[in-house]
C-alpha cells in the first residue's frame, strides 16, 4: 500500500491506520507529506520483505549514517502532528467553503471531494488555465495591495492542465487560511470577470 497520506485518511475516516492497512502485505508511510518531517519514510511488511528492501536500498546506495535524528522527527510527528491533522482538514474546509465560486464557469470545486487537507480546483474551460491562476496567486499588484490593504501570496500547484491543488499542513494557521480566502476571492473576481 502506498501510504504516503495514510494518516490523513485515518483521521478523516476516524479509523485506526492498522484497520485501514489490515489486509495489506506491505506499506510505505511518508513522514514528509503532511507530518512535518524534513525527510523519511517507514516501510513495513514481512521479515523477508523488509530484509529484501534493506538489501536493495543498500545496493542502490540508499544507506545513510546517523539517521537517529530522522527517526526522532518521525516519532515526534506520530506523537504531536498526527493528533492535530484534523486542523489541516478543517483549514481545507474553510478555504473550500470560503471562496464563492457559484455561477463561475471558469473554476469549479466539488465541496464533497474536500475530505482531508487538500482542495482541488477544476478549470473546465480554456478561459482560465490552472498555471495562470496559480502564478497570479503568487503576485501582488499595486491595485491589489491598495484594495486588500495587505500583501498576500498563496502557493497553489497546477497538478494537471485542468486542475490546481491547495494542500494544508502544520505550518499553515487559521489566519493564513483566512488570508488565502481573501486573496483567492480577489483573484477569482479579477480573472473571471464576464
N, C-alpha and C positions, 0 to 999 in steps of 0.2 A: 504494500500500500504506500502510495506517495502521501505521506502525512505531513507535508510542508505546512499546512494550516490546520492540522487536526485539533489543536487546542481551541481555535476559534470555532470550529464545528462543534466541538464538545460543549463549549459554553452556550452557543446559540441553540443547541438542541437540548441542553440540560441533561446530557448523557455522559457518563464517565468515558474517557478515552479508551479504557480497557474494554468497555462494552462495544464501542464502535469498531474496535480492532479485533474482537474475539475470533472472528472467522478468517483472519489474515495470517499467513505463514510468516511474513516479514513486514517490517515497517521502517520507514525513514522519516524522522522528525527533524525539521529545520528549526534551529533556535534563533536565526537571524530574521525570520519573517514574522514580524508581529510580536516577538518575545524579547525584544530589546537587547539581544546579544550581538556582539560585533561579528562573530562567525560561529560556526559549529553546527553539527548535526548529530543525531543519535540514530544508530541502526540497531534494530532488534530482530531476532529470529532464532532459529535453532542453533545449537552449538556448532554444527557443521557449517551452516550458512555464515555465521559470524566469523568462524575461522577462515572461510574462503574469502570473505570481504577483507579481512585483515591482510591476507596474503596478497590479494590483488591490489589493495591500496599501497602496500609496500613496494610491489613490483612496478607500480606506476609512479613511484616517488612521492606518494601522498603522506608519508610518515612525518610527524612533527615532534619536536622536543618541547619539553616544558609546557605541556598542554593543560596542566592543572589549573592555570588561571582561566582557560576557556571553559573547563569543566565547572569551575566555581561560578562563572557567569551563567551557565546553564542551570545550576542548582538554584541560584538567586532568581532566575527567571521563573522556574517552576514554583517557587515559594511566594514570589511577590508580583510577578507580571501576570501569570495565568489568572489569579483571583480578581484582577482588575480588567480583564479583557472585555467584560460586559460594557465598560465605559467606552471602549472603541466602537462597539456595536451601537451604543446609544448615540455617539457622535455621528456615525454614518446615517442614522435615522434623522437626526436633527438637520443634517445637510440635505438629505433627500427630500424631507418634508418642508424645509425652509425656503427652497428656491421654487418659485411658482413657474411651472412650465406649461400650464393649461392653455390650450389653444395655440401652442407653439409647434409648428410642423417641422422645424429645423432641429430641435433637440427633444428627445423623448426619454422618459425614465419610468420603468416599471417598479413602482414602490414595493410590490410584493417580492421583488427579487433582492431587496436590501435586507439580508438576514444576518450578516456578520459585519465586518469592518470595511466592507467595500461598497462603493456606489459606482455603478456602470451606466454611463450616459450613452444613448444611441443617437446617431446622426443619420437619419434615413434618407435624406436628400442630398443633392450636391450643393445646396445653398450654403452650407457651413461644414467644413471639414474638422474632424477632431484635432488635427495638428494645429490648425489655425486657432481654434478655441483654446487649446492648452497653452499655446505660445502667448496669446493675448492675456491669459490669466497671470502670466509672469511679468507683464509690463504694467507700468503705472504712468498714465498720461497726465499732463498738467491739468486738463479739464477734470479728469477723474479725481485727482488729488484735491482739487477745489470742491468737487461735488461730495466726495466721501469724507473729506477732512482727515484722511489718513492714507498712507501708502500700504496697500495690501497686495501681497504676492501669494498666489495659490499654485502649488505644484500638483499638477494632474498629468497623467500619462496617456497619450493616444495608444491604445493596445491593438487596434486594427484600423482599417481605413474608414470604418463606420462607428467605432466605439472609443470612449475615453473612460479612464478609471481613476477614482479617488480612493485612496487607502488610508485608513486611520490607524494610528499606533500610539505607543506610550508617550511620545514627545508632543502630541497634539492635545491641547487642553480645550475646555469648553469655550473660552474666549476666542481661541484660534478658530473654532468651528463657526462661531457667530460672525467673525470677520470674513471667513470663507463664504458664508451665505450672502453677506453683504456684497462682496466682490463678484461672486458668480452671478448674482441677481443683476448687478450693474452691467456686467459684460454681456449677459444674455439680452438685456434690454438694448444695449448698444449694437450688438451684432445681428440681432434678429428683428430689427425694425422693419415693418412692412413697407 
